[in-house]
Amino acid sequence: MASRNFIRTGRKIVAIGRNFGEHAKELGNAVPKTPFFFLKPTSSYIANGQSIEIPRGCEVHHEVELGVVIGKDGRDIKAANANDYIAGYTLALDMTARNLQDIVKKQGLPWSAAKGYDTFTPIGEFIPKESIPDTNNVDLSLQIDGVTKQNGNTKDMIFKIPELIEHVSSIMRLEEGDVILTGTPKGVGRVDPGQTVTCALGSQGKIISQLKFPVIDRNLWHHGSFSFQQTHL
């Protein structure tokens, strides 16, 4: 099944914005009345244990999320049939250059750079669908250097997974191996080089997935890399 190798075979990452009301409020954003999403490049994936890179000039924030792995191609999928298109799940982080995002939002520009840097989608292993019988009751947590920063549950999602699949597929075809990131609970915040980010996904009181990522300065390895400055916009 190609979807089990979604990190190598998936064509797109569809990230749902502001799908937890308290997260929207903590950033001063309105709670959406309909789903909205943005795209991230699959080149931003890193696997468990690899390093999150902090680009020069960027204030990078963590966002822990439940990812849905699509199991077969489809468009105009009805919410009632959405489960047929799900192969499984994964635990993921949506890293965000928050200072860059804040500026482009004010200017009405896309978020692609703020969300799309290399290493900005740390992601876990494929989780079979049967391992999470109730996607409306999944625990998500994140720690930095052992201190809990995010601790939420998917029961607080504004739009549930079937509705998200219906909405996204009404706009663009979903393909096997694509991943939908379903939103993050409150508690997002800054990550700095030298720290270690750990996160976990649980179902019915059992930990299903745990990930760990060291954080490094991108300059250590990429001396010629782009440096974000407000004057570039």
C-alpha positions as CSV (number, residue, x, y, z in Angstrom):
1,M,0.0,0.0,0.0
2,A,1.6,3.2,-1.2
3,S,-0.1,5.2,1.5
4,R,2.0,3.5,4.1
5,N,5.0,5.1,2.5
6,F,3.3,8.5,2.3
7,I,6.4,10.4,3.2
8,R,8.0,9.3,-0.1
9,T,4.9,9.0,-2.2
10,G,2.5,11.7,-1.1
11,R,2.0,14.7,-3.4
12,K,0.7,17.3,-1.0
13,I,0.2,18.3,2.6
14,V,-3.2,20.0,3.2
15,A,-3.1,21.9,6.5
16,I,-6.3,23.1,8.1
17,G,-6.1,26.5,9.8
18,R,-7.7,27.5,13.1
19,N,-9.6,24.3,13.7
20,F,-9.4,24.6,17.5
21,G,-11.2,27.6,18.8
22,E,-8.9,28.3,21.7
23,H,-5.9,28.3,19.4
24,A,-7.5,30.8,17.0
25,K,-8.2,33.1,20.0
26,E,-4.7,32.8,21.4
27,L,-3.3,34.3,18.2
28,G,-6.0,37.0,18.0
29,N,-7.8,35.4,15.0
30,A,-11.5,35.0,14.4
31,V,-12.9,31.5,14.8
32,P,-13.8,30.3,11.3
33,K,-17.4,29.5,10.3
34,T,-16.2,27.2,7.4
35,P,-13.0,25.2,7.0
36,F,-10.0,26.9,5.4
37,F,-6.6,25.4,4.5
38,F,-3.2,26.1,3.0
39,L,-0.7,23.8,1.4
40,K,2.8,22.7,2.5
41,P,5.4,21.1,0.4
42,T,6.3,17.4,1.0
43,S,9.9,18.5,0.9
44,S,9.3,19.9,4.4
45,Y,8.9,16.4,5.9
46,I,11.5,15.1,8.4
47,A,11.3,11.8,10.2
48,N,11.5,11.0,13.9
49,G,14.9,11.9,15.3
50,Q,15.9,14.3,12.5
51,S,16.6,17.9,13.3
52,I,14.3,20.9,13.0
53,E,16.2,23.8,11.5
54,I,15.6,27.4,12.6
55,P,16.2,29.8,9.7
56,R,18.0,33.0,10.3
57,G,15.7,35.8,11.3
58,C,12.7,33.6,12.0
59,E,10.7,33.1,15.2
60,V,9.6,29.6,14.7
61,H,6.6,28.1,16.6
62,H,5.5,24.6,17.2
63,E,2.0,23.2,16.4
64,V,1.2,19.5,17.2
65,E,-1.5,17.9,15.0
66,L,-3.2,14.7,14.0
67,G,-2.6,13.9,10.4
68,V,-5.0,12.0,8.2
69,V,-3.3,9.8,5.5
70,I,-5.4,9.4,2.3
71,G,-5.7,5.9,1.1
72,K,-7.2,6.4,-2.4
73,D,-7.8,9.1,-5.0
74,G,-11.1,10.9,-4.8
75,R,-12.9,14.2,-5.4
76,D,-16.3,15.6,-4.3
77,I,-16.2,13.1,-1.5
78,K,-19.3,13.2,0.8
79,A,-18.7,13.3,4.5
80,A,-20.7,10.1,4.9
81,N,-18.2,8.3,2.7
82,A,-15.0,10.0,3.9
83,N,-13.9,7.0,6.0
84,D,-13.5,4.9,2.8
85,Y,-10.8,7.3,1.7
86,I,-8.7,7.2,4.9
87,A,-5.8,4.7,5.0
88,G,-4.6,5.7,8.4
89,Y,-3.2,8.5,10.6
90,T,0.1,10.1,11.7
91,L,1.4,12.4,14.3
92,A,2.9,15.6,12.9
93,L,4.1,19.1,13.7
94,D,3.3,22.1,11.6
95,M,6.3,24.4,12.2
96,T,5.6,28.1,11.5
97,A,7.8,31.1,11.0
98,R,5.4,33.2,13.0
99,N,7.0,36.6,12.5
100,L,7.0,36.1,8.7
101,Q,3.4,34.8,8.8
102,D,2.3,37.8,10.8
103,I,3.7,40.2,8.2
104,V,2.4,38.5,5.1
105,K,-1.1,38.1,6.7
106,K,-1.3,41.8,7.2
107,Q,-0.3,42.4,3.6
108,G,-2.7,39.8,2.3
109,L,0.1,37.6,0.9
110,P,0.3,33.8,1.0
111,W,1.7,31.9,3.9
112,S,3.8,29.5,1.8
113,A,7.3,30.7,3.0
114,A,6.2,30.9,6.6
115,K,5.0,27.3,6.5
116,G,7.2,25.7,3.8
117,Y,10.8,25.8,5.0
118,D,12.8,22.6,4.9
119,T,12.2,20.6,8.1
120,F,8.9,22.4,8.9
121,T,6.8,19.3,8.8
122,P,8.3,16.8,11.3
123,I,6.2,13.7,11.0
124,G,5.8,10.2,12.5
125,E,5.1,6.8,11.2
126,F,2.0,5.5,9.5
127,I,-0.7,4.6,12.1
128,P,-3.3,2.0,10.8
129,K,-6.8,3.3,10.8
130,E,-7.9,0.5,13.2
131,S,-5.5,1.8,15.9
132,I,-7.6,5.0,16.3
133,P,-11.2,3.9,16.5
134,D,-12.5,7.3,17.5
135,T,-10.8,10.3,15.9
136,N,-12.9,12.7,17.9
137,N,-11.1,11.6,21.1
138,V,-7.4,11.7,20.4
139,D,-4.9,13.2,22.8
140,L,-2.2,15.4,21.5
141,S,0.7,16.7,23.6
142,L,4.0,18.5,23.1
143,Q,6.9,19.2,25.4
144,I,10.0,21.4,25.0
145,D,12.9,20.1,27.1
146,G,10.4,18.1,29.1
147,V,8.0,21.0,29.9
148,T,4.5,20.6,28.5
149,K,3.5,23.3,26.2
150,Q,0.5,21.8,24.4
151,N,-2.0,19.3,25.8
152,G,-5.3,19.0,23.9
153,N,-7.8,16.6,22.5
154,T,-9.4,16.3,19.0
155,K,-12.9,16.5,20.6
156,D,-12.3,20.3,20.5
157,M,-11.9,20.4,16.8
158,I,-14.4,22.8,15.2
159,F,-14.7,20.8,12.0
160,K,-14.4,17.0,12.2
161,I,-12.4,14.8,9.8
162,P,-15.3,13.8,7.5
163,E,-16.3,17.4,7.0
164,L,-12.7,18.4,6.3
165,I,-12.4,15.6,3.6
166,E,-15.6,16.7,2.0
167,H,-14.5,20.4,2.0
168,V,-11.0,19.8,0.6
169,S,-12.1,17.3,-2.0
170,S,-14.7,19.7,-3.3
171,I,-11.9,22.0,-4.3
172,M,-9.0,19.7,-5.2
173,R,-8.6,16.0,-5.8
174,L,-7.2,14.1,-2.9
175,E,-4.6,11.5,-3.9
176,E,-3.3,8.4,-2.2
177,G,-0.5,9.4,0.2
178,D,-1.7,12.9,0.7
179,V,-1.8,14.1,4.3
180,I,-4.4,16.4,5.9
181,L,-3.2,18.1,9.0
182,T,-6.3,18.7,11.1
183,G,-5.3,21.7,13.3
184,T,-3.6,22.3,16.6
185,P,-4.8,22.9,20.1
186,K,-3.8,25.9,22.1
187,G,-0.4,26.4,23.6
188,V,1.7,27.1,20.5
189,G,4.9,28.9,21.1
190,R,8.5,29.5,20.2
191,V,11.2,26.9,19.6
192,D,14.9,27.8,19.7
193,P,18.1,26.1,18.7
194,G,19.5,23.8,21.4
195,Q,16.1,22.7,22.6
196,T,14.4,19.3,22.1
197,V,10.8,18.9,21.0
198,T,8.9,15.8,21.9
199,C,5.3,15.0,21.1
200,A,2.8,12.2,21.6
201,L,-0.5,11.0,20.3
202,G,-2.8,8.9,22.4
203,S,-6.1,7.0,22.0
204,Q,-8.2,5.4,24.7
205,G,-5.6,6.0,27.3
206,K,-2.8,4.4,25.3
207,I,0.1,6.2,23.7
208,I,0.1,5.3,20.0
209,S,3.0,7.5,18.7
210,Q,5.9,9.4,20.3
211,L,8.3,11.6,18.4
212,K,11.5,13.5,19.4
213,F,13.3,16.2,17.4
214,P,16.4,18.2,18.3
215,V,16.3,21.8,17.2
216,I,19.4,23.4,15.5
217,D,20.3,26.7,13.9
218,R,20.1,26.3,10.1
219,N,23.2,28.4,9.7
220,L,25.3,25.6,11.2
221,W,24.9,23.6,8.1
222,H,23.7,26.0,5.4
223,H,26.0,29.1,5.5
224,G,24.5,30.5,2.3
225,S,20.8,30.1,3.4
226,F,18.2,32.8,3.0
227,S,17.8,35.1,6.0
228,F,14.3,36.5,6.5
229,Q,14.2,40.2,7.1
230,Q,11.2,42.5,7.2
231,T,12.8,44.7,4.5
232,H,12.4,41.8,2.0
233,L,8.6,42.4,1.9
